Every structure is written in C-alpha cells, then in structure tokens.
Amino acid sequence: MRNTWLSRAGVGCALLAAALTLLVVAGWPPLISYDDRVARGLHPYAVAHDGVTGVMRVLSDWVWDPWTMRALAALACLWLWRRGDRSRAVRVGGAALVASGVQQGLKALLGRARPVWPDPVDSAYYAAYPSGHAMTATVVCGLLLWLLPARTPRAVVAGAWAVAAVSVLGVGFTRLYLGVHWFTDVLAGWLLGVAVVSLAAFRHACPGRSPASPRADGPAR
C-alpha cells in the first residue's frame, strides 16, 4: 500500500510538473496573466512595508535558504551513516543531489526571466524556473519526515509535519513576496520536490515495515 501511494504521488507530481513546464514554455496566456497578477499584487506591499520585507529576507536568505536545507540533509546523511543505515544515507544524499541537478538543469534549459521591478526589494541570480528554494525545501523537509522513526509519538509527528508545511509553503511565499519568482516557478519547485522525495523513498518502503524503521539487521556496532 505504501509503495503504491508513493509511486502514485511521485508520478502524479512529475506529470503535473511536466504539464506546467510545457504551459510556461508555450507562454499560455491565462497562466502568464495569473503569474503577473500575483507578482503585481504583492510587490507594492513589499515596497511599502520595510519591516515585513526585512523579515521575509531573513527567512528566505538564511532560515529557508537552499544551503541551509542542504546542510540539514548532510547532517541527516551523517547521522544515518554513523548508525549503520547506509542505504537511507545514500538515498537522502542522492535525492539532494538529484534535486539540485534537476533545478539547475531546467533553469539553464528554459532560461526564464525573473520579474523585473523599477524598485526591487531583493535580488536573485540565474533563471527563474523552477524555484530552487521551493524545490530544495520540499525535498529536504520531505526526506526528514520520511526518516522519522516508526514509533515516534503522534504529537511529535504532528509537530514535525507542521514545521515542514510552514517551511515549504513559507519559503514559496517569501520568494513571491520579495518579487524574485513567479507563482509558477514556486509551484513547479513544490511538484518536482514531491516527485524526488517519492522516488527516494519508494523502493525502501515495503509491506509490514515502515520506511523510517531501522534496518532489519540493526545498526552496525
């Protein structure tokens, strides 16, 4: 059942991301118009409220920055490796690398321009599509949730999911608020991130065993 759910989630998000990419490349007017409305609706507020904008920059550039997320993934890999769970250590590290490669490859291939403002509140480099912040946060938060031990108390699991949801949705909003991404850039990052996490966790899940449980033969001693 878990394998089926993971495969469907991964394939579904990958297909949606592919369809979204085609629409962006084709410049589908309703989608481009929506991107523009969202951007123009947020930017005046960002310009007028320096304090809020400053908080958004700290969250985007430090708390939820892709390098912060990659550092968390690296720590998770080290922890798994030290306890003998090398299969999942490789999966986590591999997923983080795949996510980075996919996002940079698409940016180079599509070369989508970022929003341009006469009075910008932040700056960003490279192409816009997909959002590296949104994709990296989705991948790392998803992987950390996958690594939760099977017997983790429900309250802790609920708290972890809440933190992950706030981080993934929050970083997407900060990128829109700061005027450095279009909404479809962020949406593509989320979809691609879910697809990568599902791929990483898929083969490790099996009936009767949580994907987050220790290896059957126990950690190396």
N, C-alpha and C positions, 0 to 999 in steps of 0.2 A: 504493500500500500504506500509506504513512504517513498520507495523508488518511483512508483507511478506518479505520485504527487510532484516529486522533484523534477521528473522528466517533463511533465506537462507544463509546470511553471517555467522551466528553462526554455523549452521550445516555444511556448506562447510568447514570452517576453522577447525572445530573439526574433520571432516573426513580426511582432509589433514594432520592434526597433528597425527591422529591415524596411517595413512599410513606411514608417515615419521618415526614414532616411531618403527613400525614393521620393516622397512628397516634398521634402525640403529641397532636394536636388532639383526637382521639377519646378520649384517655386510655386506650389499650389496656392492660389490667391487667398482662400479662406484661412489657411494655416499661417501664411506670412502676415496677413492682416491681424490675426489674433496675437501673434508674436509682437507686432508693433504696438497694439493697444495695451498689452500688459506692460511693455517697456515704458511707454509714454505715460502710463498711469502711475507708475512707481517713481520715476525719476524726479519729478518736481518735489515730491515729498522728501526724497533723499537730499536734495539740494537745500531744502528749507529747514531741515532738522539735523544740524551738525552732530548733536549728541547721540541720537539714534544711529546715525550713519557711522559714527566712530565705533560704537558697539558692534555694528554689523561687520566692520572691517576687522576688528579683533577676532570675532567668531570665524570669519571666512579665512583670514590670513594666518591665524595661529591655532585656534581650537580645532577647527574642522579642515585645516589645510591638508592637501593630499600627502605631504611629507609627514605630518603628524599621524595620519591614518596608516601610512606605510610603516612608521615606527612601531605602532601598536601591533601590526601584522608581524613584524620582525620579532618583537618580544614574544608573541604567541608561538611563532616557529621555534624560538629558542627554548621556551618552556616545554613544548611538546617533544622536542629532540632530547632534552635532558631527562625527561621521564620515560623515554624509550618509545614514544608514539611517533615513530619517524614517518609512517605513511601519511598521517594527517599533517605533520610538519611540512612535508613536501607538497601536499595539496594546498595548504594555506599559502606557502611561498610561491608556488606555481600560479595560483589564482591571482595573487597580487601582481605578478609579472605579466600574466596574460592581460589583465585589466589595463595595465599601463601601456602595453603594446597595442591593444585594440584602440584605445582612445587616441594615442599619438598617431597611429596609422590612419584612422579616419580623419583626424584633423589635417594631416598632410594631404590626404587624398581629396577631401572636399574643399578645404581652404575657405570655409565660410567666414565672412567678415563679422566682427562683433558690432554691437550697437555703437554709434558714434554720437557724442554729445558736445555741444559748444561749451558746456560747464560740467565736465566729468567729476565724479566724486571718488573714483578709483580707476585703476588701470590694470590691464591684463595683456599678456602676450600670446602669441601663437593663434591659431584659428579657433573658432568658437565651438564647433560641433564635433563631438558631444562635450558636455561639461565634464572636465576631469575631476573637479571637486565632487560633483554629484555621483559620478560612477565609482570613484575610489571610496567614498564614504559608504555607499551601498554595499560594495564588495567586502570591505573590512568589517563593518558592523554585522553584515550577514554571516560572515565566517566566524566572528566571535560568538554570535548567538548559537551557531552550529556546534561550537566547541563546549557549550555549557554541559557539565556532567549530567547524566540521566537522572540522578537523584537530587538535583538542585531544588530547594524549596520553591513552591509556586510563587511566593511573594518576591523572591529574588529573580525568578524568570520573568515575572510581570514587570519588575523594575528594569531589568535588562532590555526587554522589548521596548519599554517606554523611552529609555535613553537612546536606543538605536533609532527609533522612529523620529524622535526630536532631532537627532543628529542628521539623519538622512534628509528629512523634509526641511530642517532648518538651514542646512548648508545650501540646498537648492534655492531657498528663498533669499538667502544673503546674496547669492550671485545675481539674482534678478533685481533685487533692491539696489545693489551697487551699480547696476547698469552695464555689467560686463558680459552678460549672456542673454540670449533669447530663451523664452519658455521651452521651446522645442529642444534646445541644447540640453537643458536640465532634464527634461522628460526622457530623452534618449540615454542620458547617463544613468538614470534610475533603471530603465528597462535593460540596458546592457549589463548593469551591475547585478541585477537579479539573475540574468542568464548565466553569468560567470559563476556566481555562488552555487546555483543549481548544478552546473557542470562539475564543480569541485566536490560537492557533497554527494552526488548521485551514486557513484559506484561504491562509496563507503557505507551507504545505508543498506540494510538487509533485514528481512522479516525477523522479528523477535529480538532485535538488538538495536539500541539507539545509536545513531551515528556519532553521538557525543560520548558514548561509553568508552572505558579503557579497552585496550586491546585484549583479546581473549587470553593471550599468554602472559598478560601482566607486563608492567614496566620492567625494563632492564635494571638489574641491580649490580 
